[in-house]
Every structure is written in structure tokens, then in C-alpha cells.
Amino acid sequence: MSRSYQQTQFRPPPELRRKIVELASTNRRSLNSEIVFGLEFYVRNIEQTEEAPGASLQAIPDASRQ
């Protein structure tokens, strides 16, 4: 069964890629499935943080600026 999701390129730093590959193996998922799982988890948590009283996303560091 083929899905019609849009393909997206992802170029993580080597160490992050190694960690994701290791997690995928541990969790018996493909690399793609592990990335999707992690992104869905992240988005759900951000949405919950935004809904929390007095929450501020400004306190979360931006890894892309390190």
C-alpha cells in the first residue's frame, strides 16, 4: 500500500542521526517512522505547553542557533 505523503529532505547533524538510528533500532521502527514518531511527540508537547496557564515557549532553547 502506497501513501501519498509529500517527501521532505532532512539533514541532521551526524551525532543526532546516529542517535535516531539507534532509537529506531531499539524501538523496532524504520528510520522514517522514528523521525515521524519523534516529531509527532514534539508537536503534541508544544501544543500542550501553549495551552498551559502562564506557559512561555520563549524559554525553550532553539538548537538551530547553537
C-alpha positions as MATLAB code, in Angstrom:
seq = 'MSRSYQQTQFRPPPELRRKIVELASTNRRSLNSEIVFGLEFYVRNIEQTEEAPGASLQAIPDASRQ';
ca = [
       0.000    0.000    0.000;
       1.445    3.345   -1.059;
       0.819    6.578    0.804;
       0.735    9.948   -0.864;
       2.720   11.919    1.720;
       4.968   14.676    0.464;
       8.648   13.746    0.695;
      10.824   16.084    2.732;
      14.584   16.173    2.973;
      16.064   16.068    6.450;
      19.775   16.671    7.088;
      20.507   16.207   10.796;
      23.971   16.601   12.278;
      25.836   13.245   12.289;
      25.534   12.693   16.050;
      21.776   13.316   16.021;
      21.375   10.930   13.087;
      23.306    8.232   14.975;
      21.030    8.672   17.978;
      17.881    8.479   15.843;
      19.172    5.347   14.082;
      19.871    3.773   17.480;
      16.393    4.681   18.767;
      14.789    3.304   15.613;
      16.600    0.011   16.082;
      15.713   -0.189   19.777;
      12.056    0.599   19.046;
      11.941   -1.703   16.007;
      10.938    1.135   13.687;
      12.279    2.332   10.369;
      14.358    5.495   10.450;
      11.485    7.384    8.826;
       8.937    6.045   11.341;
      11.198    7.031   14.246;
      11.543   10.586   12.897;
       7.762   10.874   12.378;
       7.122    9.483   15.876;
       9.572   11.983   17.419;
       8.121   14.945   15.537;
       4.539   13.997   16.466;
       5.598   13.674   20.121;
       7.315   17.064   19.980;
       4.332   18.799   18.365;
       1.879   17.321   20.917;
       4.061   18.554   23.778;
       4.425   22.031   22.291;
       0.639   22.240   21.857;
       0.135   21.217   25.498;
       2.720   23.774   26.610;
       0.959   26.525   24.665;
      -2.343   25.626   26.348;
      -0.871   25.587   29.866;
      -1.602   28.646   32.030;
       1.353   31.039   32.099;
       3.329   28.977   29.592;
       6.032   30.590   27.508;
       7.764   28.945   24.579;
      10.485   31.597   24.726;
      12.167   29.595   27.497;
      12.779   26.667   25.131;
      16.240   26.953   23.528;
      16.473   26.901   19.743;
      19.030   24.230   18.802;
      19.473   25.704   15.337;
      21.138   28.768   16.827;
      23.837   26.953   18.767;
];
